[in-house]
Amino acid sequence: MTGADHALNDAMSIEKTKKKSRIRFSLVKSRFLWKIVLLCWSSIVLTIIAFLAVIIPLQKSTAVDRMDNEARDIASTIIIANSSALIMGDYGVVVDYCVDLVRNSNSIQYLVITRKDGYSMLFTKEGWEQRTLSGMWIPDTTRLTSRITYSSLVRSSIFHKTVCFTYLGIYWGFAHVGLSLDKYQASIRRTVASMTWVTILLAFAGFVVSAYFARKITNPIRILDRAAGRIAQGDLNAQAEIHTGDEHESLARSFNTMTDSLRKERENLEAKVQERTSLLQAMNVQLINEISVRKKVEESLEKYTKRLEGMQEIDRGIITAKSDQEIASETFKLLSNQLSEFETAYLVLYTSGKGKPIIHQYVPRDPELKKSDGKAIFFDTEDELRTMPEILFENQLDKKRPSRGTEAALLRLGYRSYVRSLLRFKDEMIGQFIFASTNPGRFTEEDGEILTQISGQLAVAFAQSRLQEHLRAQTAVLQKSLKEKEVLLKEIHHRVKNNLQIVSSLLNLQSRGLTDKGLMTVFKDSQTRIRSMALVHEKLYRSKDLSHIDLREYIVNLSDYIKGTYVRGSSRIRFHYDLEDISLSIDTVIPLGLIFNELISNALKYAFNDPGFSQDRDNVLSIQLMRRGRKHLVVVVKDNGIGLPKGLDIASTNSLGLKLVNSLVKQINGNLQVLSENGSKFTIVFPL
């Protein structure tokens, strides 16, 4: 084909393109105009609808309020005009007044005067009668309502209003007014009709305004369209005259500048056409050669792009797989689109301990993996594979005729070519992938390259899968061991608690034969101290958390026990708790429990024994537990009793209980402060 033929074909193609462009641009222009019209008009219509959604309910609410005011005025008039008659029982005056009021009013459908015992006088257009009513006619005076409802008295829907009748503070009954809905419904109909006409007129006006503004917006585009059409027909002298003072005018100037540049370039091009014609043949030959080379490059690039995409899919499949079988299944499925066509594929995984390999077989037409123990096919052993290269392929097995190993096994099964990849992780042989075909010469070096790219990642994936399986097994063993230790620890706490309880019971039995009050007090104090420690172990073996104890619950239970031990008869001692939700370890709770035991028991024994205290006196023992910042706790035990003896030195006292408190406070690294004003107050601050 000559250069002239090429030029003719190019000219015809350009002309066809011009016609298509004119048709397409015209359609686009029309659609653009109507889209703008529809957008503007939709905004106006939505605004009108929003207005109607607000105004119509407002009109209904206003009409209901008018009926409510009218009904309230009627009821108030009846009550004011007939209050004396109703109170005195002169119902004849009330009947005459209400009958005239109902007959002379167009809006009143019924009046009902109901006494609080249910006696009622009912007035309608047809007359009046007396009944005994209940239910809605005698409502709760705090829940009087007005509503639109259906009334069986007049057999139609009405507006019902109830007003409570009281006279000089005397509650007599109720006045019920039923109004006709004719005015309400007529008002709503007028509102709907007027709003409908307003909506139609506004929608039409909005459409006209939208069309006008859309025309104004698209007019510069039409001018540009006509100029572009002329340029497409070859008229490079066409200009787009737009004077809007905005972006359209700037676009038109750029368009005109571009047209001028095109006209100048065409003139220069036409001047050079003759000069370049002699070079066209050589350039065409060179271009054909370049196209041929480019096609080869593009084919190669496309091939490697597809391979890269396939590798990425394989990577994603390997990452998301959770077991050896899932890894193998995903890899086989994705490699079936990457490798040369094969009939069967095998995954041979070697287990630790030199056991028999696990073999997964994959057939493309049946994607479900088949698993065997390695008896059917005698592949190379793990030791034999260590000396082999990572990638092996053979396309002429029938000519090579191997006698042993993988190649011999494949040949016996009827395969003539194969490619395989060994999977190694560090110094461990994980397994091998084998792809086999009954056709000789099926596989290429490219297949080997693909397997080389993924073999390392597959080896890591299989090694990771085995590691995860091992971790799951070890985790199960550890969880079982931890559960056994938790059960054992709970049993230990339970037995310690029982032993302490036995000691407490023995002390209780021993104290029953004592007559010396001092010895009995000593035994009782020992019992409460043992109980405070036993309660810690009881809380632990009953708790899900074996390392911490809920201090708030522990303090309440301990104080209840001590109160039951020391308080007898009619003694009026009240406990007041202010305890934050805090949990502490057993190492802190045991000494803290003994401190609480000593302070509470001392208060119960001595604080409220003053004979001068009245029997009706409010004896209070307060216990507080709170945080101070993030690193300290504050414990306060306070009573409003007789207080501590004057001159008592808490650090050098001979009292065993207070000595024990001092020792235990030091044990928890705390600080003890004692005050004796309006009772006694012990404050302990210790670190968490």
C-alpha positions as CSV (number, residue, x, y, z in Angstrom):
1,M,0.0,0.0,0.0
2,T,1.4,3.4,-1.0
3,G,1.5,6.6,1.0
4,A,-1.4,8.1,-1.0
5,D,-3.6,5.1,-0.1
6,H,-2.7,5.6,3.6
7,A,-3.6,9.3,3.4
8,L,-6.9,8.5,1.7
9,N,-7.9,6.0,4.3
10,D,-6.9,8.5,7.1
11,A,-9.1,11.2,5.5
12,M,-12.1,8.9,5.3
13,S,-11.6,7.8,8.9
14,I,-11.4,11.5,10.0
15,E,-14.6,12.3,8.2
16,K,-16.5,9.4,9.8
17,T,-15.2,10.5,13.2
18,K,-16.4,14.1,12.6
19,K,-19.9,12.9,11.8
20,K,-20.0,10.7,14.9
21,S,-18.7,13.5,17.0
22,R,-21.4,16.0,15.8
23,I,-24.2,13.5,16.6
24,R,-22.8,12.5,19.9
25,F,-22.1,16.1,21.0
26,S,-25.7,17.2,20.0
27,L,-27.1,14.4,22.1
28,V,-24.9,15.3,25.1
29,K,-25.8,18.9,24.8
30,S,-29.6,18.1,24.9
31,R,-29.2,15.8,27.8
32,F,-27.1,18.3,29.7
33,L,-29.7,21.0,29.3
34,W,-32.5,18.8,30.6
35,K,-30.4,17.5,33.5
36,I,-29.9,21.1,34.7
37,V,-33.6,21.9,34.2
38,L,-34.6,18.7,36.1
39,L,-32.1,19.5,38.9
40,C,-33.3,23.0,39.5
41,W,-37.0,22.1,39.2
42,S,-36.5,19.1,41.6
43,S,-35.0,21.5,44.2
44,I,-38.0,23.8,43.9
45,V,-40.5,21.0,44.1
46,L,-38.8,19.5,47.1
47,T,-38.8,22.9,48.8
48,I,-42.6,23.2,48.1
49,I,-43.2,19.7,49.5
50,A,-41.2,20.5,52.6
51,F,-43.3,23.7,53.0
52,L,-46.5,21.7,52.7
53,A,-45.3,19.0,55.1
54,V,-45.0,21.8,57.7
55,I,-48.0,24.0,56.9
56,I,-50.7,21.4,56.6
57,P,-50.1,19.8,60.1
58,L,-49.8,23.3,61.5
59,Q,-53.2,24.2,60.0
60,K,-54.7,21.0,61.5
61,S,-53.1,21.8,64.9
62,T,-54.5,25.4,64.7
63,A,-58.0,24.1,63.9
64,V,-57.9,21.6,66.8
65,D,-56.7,24.4,69.2
66,R,-59.7,26.5,68.1
67,M,-62.1,23.6,68.8
68,D,-60.4,23.0,72.2
69,N,-60.8,26.7,73.1
70,E,-64.4,26.7,72.0
71,A,-65.2,23.6,74.0
72,R,-63.4,24.9,77.1
73,D,-65.4,28.2,76.8
74,I,-68.7,26.3,76.5
75,A,-67.9,24.1,79.5
76,S,-66.7,27.1,81.6
77,T,-69.9,29.0,80.7
78,I,-72.1,26.1,81.8
79,I,-70.1,25.7,85.1
80,I,-70.2,29.4,85.9
81,A,-73.9,29.8,85.0
82,N,-75.1,26.7,86.8
83,S,-72.6,26.2,89.6
84,S,-75.1,27.2,92.4
85,A,-77.9,25.1,90.9
86,L,-75.6,22.0,90.6
87,I,-74.3,22.3,94.1
88,M,-77.9,22.8,95.5
89,G,-79.3,20.0,93.4
90,D,-81.7,22.3,91.4
91,Y,-81.2,20.4,88.1
92,G,-84.3,21.9,86.4
93,V,-82.4,25.2,85.8
94,V,-79.4,23.2,84.5
95,V,-81.6,21.2,82.1
96,D,-83.3,24.3,80.7
97,Y,-80.0,26.1,80.2
98,C,-78.3,23.2,78.5
99,V,-81.2,22.2,76.3
100,D,-81.4,25.8,74.9
101,L,-77.6,25.9,74.5
102,V,-77.5,22.7,72.5
103,R,-80.5,23.6,70.3
104,N,-79.3,27.1,69.5
105,S,-75.7,26.0,68.7
106,N,-74.7,24.5,65.3
107,S,-71.3,23.2,66.6
108,I,-72.4,21.5,69.9
109,Q,-73.4,17.9,69.3
110,Y,-73.9,16.9,72.9
111,L,-73.3,18.1,76.5
112,V,-72.9,15.7,79.4
113,I,-72.9,16.9,83.0
114,T,-71.5,14.0,85.2
115,R,-71.5,14.0,89.0
116,K,-68.5,12.3,90.6
117,D,-70.8,9.3,91.7
118,G,-71.6,8.7,88.0
119,Y,-75.1,10.3,87.8
120,S,-75.2,12.1,84.5
121,M,-77.5,14.4,82.4
122,L,-77.0,13.9,78.6
123,F,-78.1,16.7,76.2
124,T,-78.3,16.2,72.4
125,K,-80.2,17.7,69.5
126,E,-82.9,15.1,70.1
127,G,-83.5,16.0,73.8
128,W,-82.0,15.1,77.1
129,E,-82.0,12.1,79.4
130,Q,-80.5,10.9,82.7
131,R,-78.0,8.0,83.1
132,T,-75.4,6.6,85.4
133,L,-72.1,6.7,83.5
134,S,-68.6,5.5,84.2
135,G,-65.3,4.9,82.4
136,M,-64.3,7.8,80.2
137,W,-67.1,10.0,81.7
138,I,-65.4,10.0,85.1
139,P,-61.7,10.4,84.2
140,D,-58.7,11.0,86.5
141,T,-58.7,14.7,87.3
142,T,-54.9,14.8,86.7
143,R,-55.2,13.4,83.2
144,L,-58.0,15.3,81.5
145,T,-57.6,15.3,77.7
146,S,-59.3,16.5,74.6
147,R,-59.4,14.5,71.4
148,I,-61.2,13.7,68.1
149,T,-63.1,10.4,68.6
150,Y,-66.1,8.5,67.5
151,S,-69.1,9.0,69.8
152,S,-71.9,6.5,70.2
153,L,-74.2,9.3,71.5
154,V,-74.5,11.0,68.1
155,R,-73.1,8.1,66.0
156,S,-70.4,10.2,64.4
157,S,-66.9,11.5,64.9
158,I,-66.7,14.6,67.2
159,F,-64.2,16.6,69.2
160,H,-64.6,15.6,72.8
161,K,-63.5,17.9,75.7
162,T,-63.7,17.2,79.4
163,V,-63.5,20.0,82.1
164,C,-63.4,19.3,85.8
165,F,-66.2,21.1,87.9
166,T,-65.1,22.4,91.3
167,Y,-66.9,25.1,93.3
168,L,-65.3,26.9,96.2
169,G,-62.8,24.0,96.5
170,I,-65.6,21.4,96.3
171,Y,-65.0,18.7,93.6
172,W,-68.5,18.1,92.1
173,G,-67.9,16.3,88.8
174,F,-67.2,16.9,85.1
175,A,-68.7,18.8,82.1
176,H,-68.2,17.0,78.8
177,V,-68.6,18.9,75.5
178,G,-68.9,17.2,72.1
179,L,-68.3,19.6,69.1
180,S,-69.1,18.9,65.4
181,L,-66.1,18.4,63.1
182,D,-67.8,20.2,60.1
183,K,-65.9,23.4,60.6
184,Y,-62.6,21.5,61.2
185,Q,-63.0,19.4,58.1
186,A,-64.1,22.3,56.0
187,S,-61.0,24.3,57.1
188,I,-58.7,21.3,56.3
189,R,-60.4,21.0,52.8
190,R,-59.9,24.7,52.1
191,T,-56.3,24.5,53.3
192,V,-55.6,21.4,51.1
193,A,-57.3,23.0,48.1
194,S,-55.5,26.3,48.4
195,M,-52.1,24.5,49.0
196,T,-52.8,22.3,45.9
197,W,-53.3,25.3,43.6
198,V,-50.3,27.1,45.2
199,T,-48.2,24.0,44.6
200,I,-49.3,23.7,40.9
201,L,-48.6,27.4,40.3
202,L,-45.2,27.3,42.1
203,A,-44.2,24.1,40.3
204,F,-45.1,25.5,36.9
205,A,-43.3,28.8,37.7
206,G,-40.3,26.8,39.0
207,F,-40.2,24.8,35.8
208,V,-40.2,28.0,33.7
209,V,-37.5,29.6,35.9
210,S,-35.5,26.4,35.8
211,A,-35.7,26.2,32.0
212,Y,-34.7,29.9,31.7
213,F,-31.6,29.5,33.9
214,A,-30.7,26.2,32.3
215,R,-30.8,27.9,28.9
216,K,-28.6,30.7,30.2
217,I,-26.1,28.2,31.6
218,T,-26.0,26.0,28.5
219,N,-26.0,28.8,25.9
220,P,-22.2,29.3,26.0
221,I,-21.8,25.5,25.7
222,R,-24.0,25.6,22.5
223,I,-21.8,28.3,21.1
224,L,-18.7,26.2,21.8
225,D,-20.5,23.2,20.3
226,R,-21.2,25.1,17.0
227,A,-17.6,26.3,16.8
228,A,-16.3,22.8,17.5
229,G,-18.6,21.4,14.8
230,R,-17.3,23.9,12.2
231,I,-13.7,23.0,13.2
232,A,-14.6,19.3,12.9
233,Q,-15.7,20.0,9.3
234,G,-12.4,21.6,8.5
235,D,-13.1,25.3,9.1
236,L,-10.2,26.4,11.3
237,N,-11.4,30.1,11.0
238,A,-14.3,29.4,13.3
239,Q,-14.4,31.4,16.5
240,A,-16.5,31.0,19.7
241,E,-17.9,34.5,20.6
242,I,-18.8,34.4,24.3
243,H,-18.9,37.6,26.4
244,T,-20.2,36.4,29.8
245,G,-17.3,37.7,32.0
246,D,-16.8,34.3,33.7
247,E,-15.2,30.9,33.2
248,H,-17.1,30.4,29.9
249,E,-15.5,33.4,28.4
250,S,-12.1,32.3,29.5
251,L,-12.7,28.9,28.0
252,A,-13.8,30.5,24.7
253,R,-10.6,32.5,24.6
254,S,-8.5,29.4,25.2
255,F,-10.6,27.6,22.5
256,N,-10.0,30.4,20.0
257,T,-6.3,30.4,20.8
258,M,-6.2,26.7,20.2
259,T,-8.0,27.1,16.9
260,D,-5.5,29.7,15.7
261,S,-2.7,27.5,16.7
262,L,-4.2,24.6,14.7
263,R,-4.7,26.8,11.7
264,K,-1.1,27.9,11.7
265,E,0.1,24.3,12.3
266,R,-2.1,23.1,9.4
267,E,-0.6,25.7,7.1
268,N,2.9,24.7,8.1
269,L,2.0,21.1,7.7
270,E,0.7,21.6,4.2
271,A,3.9,23.4,3.3
272,K,5.9,20.5,4.5
273,V,3.7,17.7,3.0
274,Q,5.5,17.8,-0.3
275,E,8.9,17.8,1.4
276,R,8.0,14.8,3.5
277,T,6.3,12.8,0.9
278,S,9.6,11.4,-0.4
279,L,10.4,10.1,3.1
280,L,7.1,8.4,3.7
281,Q,8.0,5.1,2.2
282,A,11.2,4.7,4.3
283,M,9.3,5.9,7.3
284,N,6.5,3.4,6.7
285,V,9.0,0.5,6.4
286,Q,10.7,1.7,9.7
287,L,7.3,2.1,11.3
288,I,6.2,-1.5,10.3
289,N,9.4,-2.8,11.9
290,E,8.8,-0.8,15.1
291,I,5.2,-2.0,15.3
292,S,6.4,-5.6,15.0
293,V,8.9,-5.1,17.7
294,R,6.4,-3.3,19.9
295,K,3.8,-6.1,19.5
296,K,6.4,-8.6,20.7
297,V,7.2,-6.4,23.6
298,E,3.5,-5.9,24.4
299,E,2.9,-9.7,24.2
300,S,5.8,-10.3,26.5
301,L,4.6,-7.6,28.9
302,E,1.1,-8.9,28.9
303,K,2.3,-12.4,29.6
304,Y,4.4,-11.3,32.5
305,T,1.6,-9.1,33.8
306,K,-0.8,-12.0,33.8
307,R,1.9,-14.1,35.6
308,L,2.4,-11.3,38.2
309,E,-1.4,-11.2,38.8
310,G,-1.5,-14.9,39.1
311,M,1.4,-14.8,41.6
312,Q,-0.5,-12.2,43.6
313,E,-3.6,-14.4,43.7
314,I,-1.5,-17.3,44.8
315,D,0.1,-15.2,47.6
316,R,-3.4,-14.1,48.8
317,G,-4.6,-17.7,48.8
318,I,-1.6,-18.9,50.7
319,I,-1.9,-16.1,53.3
320,T,-5.6,-16.7,53.9
321,A,-5.3,-20.5,54.1
322,K,-5.3,-22.1,57.5
323,S,-4.2,-25.7,56.9
324,D,-1.9,-27.7,54.7
325,Q,-4.9,-28.9,52.7
326,E,-6.2,-25.4,52.2
327,I,-2.8,-24.1,51.1
328,A,-2.4,-27.0,48.6
329,S,-6.0,-26.6,47.3
330,E,-5.6,-22.8,46.7
331,T,-2.2,-23.2,45.1
332,F,-3.3,-26.0,42.7
333,K,-6.4,-24.0,41.6
334,L,-4.5,-20.9,40.8
335,L,-1.5,-22.6,39.2
336,S,-3.9,-24.4,36.8
337,N,-4.3,-21.1,35.1
338,Q,-0.5,-20.2,35.2
339,L,1.3,-23.4,34.2
340,S,1.1,-25.4,31.0
341,E,-1.8,-27.8,30.8
342,F,-1.4,-30.8,33.1
343,E,-3.6,-33.8,33.9
344,T,-2.6,-34.4,37.5
345,A,-0.7,-32.7,40.3
346,Y,0.7,-34.0,43.5
347,L,1.7,-32.4,46.8
348,V,4.1,-34.6,48.8
349,L,4.5,-33.5,52.5
350,Y,7.2,-35.2,54.6
351,T,6.4,-35.6,58.3
352,S,8.8,-35.4,61.1
353,G,10.3,-38.6,62.4
354,K,11.0,-40.0,58.9
355,G,7.4,-41.3,58.7
356,K,5.6,-42.0,55.4
357,P,4.9,-38.9,53.4
358,I,1.3,-37.5,53.1
359,I,0.3,-37.2,49.4
360,H,-2.4,-34.9,48.1
361,Q,-3.6,-35.5,44.5
362,Y,-5.3,-32.8,42.4
363,V,-7.1,-33.2,39.1
364,P,-8.2,-30.0,37.3
365,R,-11.6,-31.5,36.2
366,D,-12.2,-32.6,39.9
367,P,-10.9,-29.8,42.1
368,E,-11.4,-31.7,45.4
369,L,-8.1,-32.9,46.8
370,K,-7.6,-36.6,47.3
371,K,-5.4,-37.8,50.2
372,S,-3.3,-41.0,50.5
373,D,-0.6,-42.3,52.8
374,G,2.1,-42.8,50.1
375,K,1.6,-46.5,49.5
376,A,0.3,-46.1,45.9
377,I,3.2,-44.0,44.6
378,F,6.8,-44.5,45.7
379,F,8.2,-41.0,45.5
380,D,11.8,-40.0,46.3
381,T,12.7,-40.2,49.9
382,E,13.4,-37.0,52.0
383,D,17.2,-37.8,52.1
384,E,17.3,-38.3,48.3
385,L,15.7,-34.9,47.7
386,R,18.3,-33.0,49.7
387,T,20.9,-33.4,47.0
388,M,18.5,-32.4,44.1
389,P,18.0,-28.9,42.7
390,E,14.8,-27.0,43.7
391,I,13.3,-27.1,40.2
392,L,13.3,-30.2,38.0
393,F,11.4,-30.9,34.8
394,E,11.5,-33.7,32.2
395,N,9.6,-33.9,28.9
396,Q,10.7,-37.3,27.6
397,L,10.2,-39.8,30.4
398,D,9.4,-42.6,27.9
399,K,12.8,-42.2,26.3
400,K,14.7,-41.7,29.6
401,R,13.1,-44.8,31.2
402,P,14.0,-44.2,34.8
403,S,14.2,-47.3,37.1
404,R,13.4,-45.8,40.5
405,G,12.2,-42.7,42.4
406,T,9.6,-40.2,41.4
407,E,10.3,-40.3,37.6
408,A,9.8,-44.1,37.6
409,A,6.6,-43.8,39.5
410,L,5.2,-41.2,37.1
411,L,6.2,-43.3,34.1
412,R,4.4,-46.3,35.5
413,L,1.2,-44.2,35.9
414,G,1.4,-43.3,32.2
415,Y,2.8,-39.8,32.4
416,R,5.4,-38.7,29.8
417,S,6.5,-35.2,31.2
418,Y,6.5,-33.4,34.5
419,V,7.8,-30.4,36.4
420,R,8.3,-30.3,40.1
421,S,9.4,-27.9,42.8
422,L,11.1,-28.8,46.1
423,L,9.9,-27.0,49.2
424,R,12.7,-26.3,51.8
425,F,12.5,-24.2,54.9
426,K,15.9,-23.6,56.4
427,D,17.5,-27.1,56.7
428,E,14.2,-28.9,56.7
429,M,12.7,-30.7,53.7
430,I,9.0,-29.8,53.7
431,G,7.9,-31.5,50.6
432,Q,7.5,-31.2,46.8
433,F,5.0,-30.1,44.2
434,I,4.7,-32.3,41.1
435,F,2.7,-31.5,37.9
436,A,2.5,-34.3,35.4
437,S,1.1,-34.7,31.8
438,T,0.6,-37.7,29.6
439,N,1.9,-35.7,26.6
440,P,5.6,-35.4,26.1
441,G,7.2,-32.0,25.8
442,R,4.4,-30.3,27.7
443,F,6.4,-28.2,30.2
444,T,8.9,-25.4,29.6
445,E,11.5,-23.4,31.5
446,E,8.8,-20.7,32.1
447,D,6.9,-23.2,34.2
448,G,10.0,-23.8,36.3
449,E,10.4,-20.0,36.8
450,I,6.8,-19.7,38.0
451,L,7.4,-22.5,40.5
452,T,10.7,-20.9,41.6
453,Q,8.9,-17.7,42.4
454,I,6.4,-19.3,44.8
455,S,8.3,-22.3,46.2
456,G,10.0,-20.3,49.0
457,Q,6.7,-18.7,50.1
458,L,4.9,-22.1,50.0
459,A,7.6,-23.7,52.1
460,V,7.2,-20.9,54.7
461,A,3.4,-21.3,54.6
462,F,3.6,-25.0,55.2
463,A,6.2,-24.5,58.0
464,Q,3.9,-21.9,59.6
465,S,0.9,-24.1,59.3
466,R,2.8,-26.9,61.2
467,L,4.0,-24.4,63.8
468,Q,0.4,-23.2,64.3
469,E,-0.8,-26.7,64.7
470,H,1.9,-27.4,67.3
471,L,1.1,-24.1,69.1
472,R,-2.6,-25.1,69.2
473,A,-1.7,-28.4,70.7
474,Q,0.6,-26.9,73.3
475,T,-2.0,-24.2,74.1
476,A,-4.6,-26.9,74.8
477,V,-2.1,-28.7,77.1
478,L,-1.3,-25.5,79.0
479,Q,-5.0,-24.6,79.3
480,K,-5.7,-28.0,80.7
481,S,-2.8,-27.7,83.2
482,L,-3.9,-24.2,84.2
483,K,-7.5,-25.5,84.8
484,E,-6.2,-28.3,87.0
485,K,-4.1,-25.8,89.0
486,E,-7.0,-23.5,89.5
487,V,-9.1,-26.4,90.8
488,L,-6.2,-27.5,93.1
489,L,-5.8,-23.9,94.4
490,K,-9.5,-23.6,95.1
491,E,-9.4,-26.8,97.0
492,I,-6.4,-25.5,99.1
493,H,-8.3,-22.3,99.9
494,H,-11.4,-24.4,100.8
495,R,-9.5,-26.7,103.1
496,V,-7.7,-23.7,104.8
497,K,-11.0,-22.1,105.4
498,N,-12.4,-25.3,106.8
499,N,-9.4,-25.8,109.1
500,L,-9.7,-22.2,110.4
501,Q,-13.4,-22.8,110.9
502,I,-12.6,-25.9,113.0
503,V,-10.2,-23.9,115.1
504,S,-12.9,-21.3,115.6
505,S,-15.4,-23.9,116.6
506,L,-13.0,-25.5,119.1
507,L,-12.4,-22.1,120.7
508,N,-16.2,-21.6,120.8
509,L,-16.7,-25.0,122.5
510,Q,-13.8,-24.3,125.0
511,S,-15.2,-20.9,125.9
512,R,-18.6,-22.4,126.9
513,G,-17.1,-23.8,130.1
514,L,-15.5,-20.5,131.1
515,T,-16.9,-18.2,133.8
516,D,-14.1,-15.6,133.7
517,K,-15.3,-12.7,131.5
518,G,-11.8,-11.8,130.7
519,L,-11.0,-15.2,129.3
520,M,-14.3,-15.3,127.5
521,T,-13.4,-12.0,125.8
522,V,-10.0,-13.4,124.9
523,F,-11.6,-16.4,123.3
524,K,-14.2,-14.3,121.5
525,D,-11.4,-12.0,120.1
526,S,-9.5,-15.0,118.9
527,Q,-12.6,-16.3,117.2
528,T,-13.2,-13.1,115.3
529,R,-9.5,-12.9,114.2
530,I,-9.7,-16.5,112.9
531,R,-13.0,-15.7,111.1
532,S,-11.4,-12.6,109.4
533,M,-8.7,-14.9,107.9
534,A,-11.1,-17.7,107.1
535,L,-13.4,-15.3,105.3
536,V,-10.5,-14.4,102.9
537,H,-10.0,-18.0,101.9
538,E,-13.8,-18.5,101.6
539,K,-14.0,-15.5,99.2
540,L,-11.1,-16.9,97.1
541,Y,-12.4,-20.4,96.6
542,R,-15.9,-19.0,95.7
543,S,-14.5,-16.4,93.3
544,K,-13.6,-16.8,89.6
545,D,-10.5,-14.7,90.2
546,L,-8.1,-16.6,92.6
547,S,-5.7,-13.7,92.9
548,H,-7.9,-10.8,94.1
549,I,-10.8,-10.3,96.6
550,D,-13.7,-7.8,96.4
551,L,-12.8,-5.7,99.4
552,R,-16.2,-4.0,99.7
553,E,-18.1,-7.3,100.0
554,Y,-15.5,-8.7,102.3
555,I,-15.8,-5.7,104.7
556,V,-19.6,-5.9,104.9
557,N,-19.6,-9.7,105.6
558,L,-16.8,-9.4,108.2
559,S,-18.5,-6.5,110.0
560,D,-21.9,-8.3,110.0
561,Y,-20.2,-11.4,111.6
562,I,-18.4,-9.2,114.3
563,K,-21.6,-7.4,115.1
564,G,-23.4,-10.7,115.6
565,T,-20.7,-11.8,117.9
566,Y,-20.5,-8.8,120.2
567,V,-23.9,-7.1,120.0
568,R,-26.6,-8.7,122.0
569,G,-30.1,-7.9,123.1
570,S,-31.5,-4.4,122.3
571,S,-28.3,-2.6,121.7
572,R,-28.9,0.0,119.0
573,I,-25.7,0.2,116.9
574,R,-26.0,1.1,113.3
575,F,-23.3,0.5,110.7
576,H,-22.7,3.1,107.9
577,Y,-20.7,2.1,104.9
578,D,-18.9,4.3,102.3
579,L,-16.9,1.8,100.3
580,E,-15.5,2.1,96.8
581,D,-15.3,-0.9,94.4
582,I,-11.7,-2.1,95.1
583,S,-10.1,-5.6,94.7
584,L,-6.8,-6.5,96.4
585,S,-4.5,-9.5,96.6
586,I,-4.6,-12.0,99.5
587,D,-1.3,-10.7,100.8
588,T,-2.9,-7.3,101.6
589,V,-6.4,-8.5,102.5
590,I,-5.4,-10.8,105.3
591,P,-3.6,-8.1,107.4
592,L,-6.2,-5.6,106.4
593,G,-9.0,-7.9,107.5
594,L,-7.3,-8.4,110.9
595,I,-7.0,-4.6,111.3
596,F,-10.8,-4.2,110.5
597,N,-11.5,-7.0,113.0
598,E,-9.6,-5.3,115.8
599,L,-11.0,-1.8,115.2
600,I,-14.6,-2.9,114.7
601,S,-14.6,-5.3,117.7
602,N,-13.0,-2.6,120.0
603,A,-15.7,-0.1,119.0
604,L,-18.5,-2.6,119.6
605,K,-17.0,-3.6,123.0
606,Y,-16.1,-0.2,124.5
607,A,-17.4,2.8,122.4
608,F,-21.0,2.7,123.4
609,N,-20.9,1.4,127.0
610,D,-21.2,4.8,128.8
611,P,-24.2,4.6,131.2
612,G,-25.0,8.2,130.5
613,F,-26.0,7.4,126.9
614,S,-29.7,7.4,126.3
615,Q,-31.4,4.2,125.1
616,D,-32.8,6.1,122.1
617,R,-29.4,7.5,121.1
618,D,-28.3,6.8,117.5
619,N,-25.0,4.9,117.9
620,V,-23.2,4.9,114.5
621,L,-20.1,3.0,113.4
622,S,-18.8,4.3,110.1
623,I,-16.4,2.4,107.8
624,Q,-14.9,4.2,104.7
625,L,-12.7,2.8,101.9
626,M,-11.6,5.1,99.1
627,R,-8.8,5.8,96.7
628,R,-6.3,8.7,97.2
629,G,-4.9,9.4,93.8
630,R,-3.7,6.4,91.8
631,K,-1.3,4.8,94.2
632,H,-2.8,4.9,97.7
633,L,-5.9,3.7,99.6
634,V,-7.5,5.3,102.7
635,V,-9.4,3.3,105.3
636,V,-11.4,5.1,108.0
637,V,-13.1,3.4,111.0
638,K,-15.1,6.0,113.1
639,D,-17.6,5.9,115.9
640,N,-19.6,8.5,117.8
641,G,-19.1,6.8,121.2
642,I,-17.2,7.8,124.3
643,G,-13.8,8.1,122.6
644,L,-10.4,6.8,123.7
645,P,-9.1,7.2,127.2
646,K,-7.3,10.5,127.8
647,G,-3.5,10.2,127.6
648,L,-3.6,7.0,125.6
649,D,-0.4,6.5,123.5
650,I,-1.4,4.3,120.6
651,A,2.3,3.4,119.9
652,S,3.0,2.2,123.5
653,T,-0.3,0.8,124.7
654,N,-0.6,-2.5,126.5
655,S,-3.7,-3.5,124.5
656,L,-3.0,-6.6,122.4
657,G,-5.6,-5.5,119.8
658,L,-4.0,-2.0,119.3
659,K,-0.5,-3.5,119.3
660,L,-1.7,-5.9,116.6
661,V,-3.2,-3.0,114.6
662,N,0.2,-1.1,114.8
663,S,2.1,-4.2,113.7
664,L,-0.3,-4.9,110.8
665,V,-0.3,-1.3,109.6
666,K,3.5,-1.4,109.3
667,Q,3.3,-4.8,107.5
668,I,1.2,-3.2,104.7
669,N,3.6,-0.1,104.7
670,G,0.8,2.1,105.9
671,N,0.4,5.1,108.2
672,L,-2.0,5.2,111.1
673,Q,-3.6,8.4,112.5
674,V,-5.9,8.4,115.6
675,L,-8.3,11.1,116.7
676,S,-10.6,11.2,119.7
677,E,-13.1,13.9,119.2
678,N,-16.8,13.2,119.4
679,G,-15.9,9.5,119.5
680,S,-12.8,7.8,118.0
681,K,-11.5,7.9,114.5
682,F,-8.8,5.6,113.0
683,T,-7.4,6.6,109.6
684,I,-5.0,4.3,107.7
685,V,-3.3,5.3,104.4
686,F,-1.3,2.6,102.6
687,P,0.0,2.1,99.1
688,L,-1.6,-0.1,96.5
